[in-house]
Amino acid sequence: MYLTKEVKEEIFKKHGKSEKDTGSTEGQIALFTHRINYLTGHLKENRKDFNTERSLVMLVGKRRSLLDYLKRKDINRYRAIIKELNIRK
């Protein structure tokens, strides 16, 4: 599986407060970005996988909502996570 417990802990350790802090906005955005990147690669190989395509669109929407929330609450944290993950609006 592409998303093991160790990979999740590493993502949350790098972008959250600790590896157990799964609720931070930055950690969730980083996790969604990792999943989006994986699904994008999968869809490049499997063009007719419409269920995965739908899941990808839903994930992008969730990440966008979290980014909008972070932008409203703290613009500096928003800019930092955008720059760190190379996300563009």
Secondary structure as the mmCIF struct_conf table of DSSP 4:
data_model
#
loop_
_struct_conf.conf_type_id
_struct_conf.id
_struct_conf.beg_label_comp_id
_struct_conf.beg_label_asym_id
_struct_conf.beg_label_seq_id
_struct_conf.end_label_comp_id
_struct_conf.end_label_asym_id
_struct_conf.end_label_seq_id
BEND BEND1 LEU A 3 LEU A 3
HELX_RH_AL_P HELX_RH_AL_P1 LYS A 5 HIS A 15
BEND BEND2 GLY A 16 SER A 18
TURN_TY1_P TURN_TY1_P1 GLU A 19 LYS A 20
HELX_RH_AL_P HELX_RH_AL_P2 THR A 25 GLU A 45
TURN_TY1_P TURN_TY1_P2 ARG A 47 LYS A 48
HELX_RH_AL_P HELX_RH_AL_P3 PHE A 50 LYS A 73
HELX_RH_AL_P HELX_RH_AL_P4 ILE A 75 LEU A 85
TURN_TY1_P TURN_TY1_P3 ASN A 86 ASN A 86
#
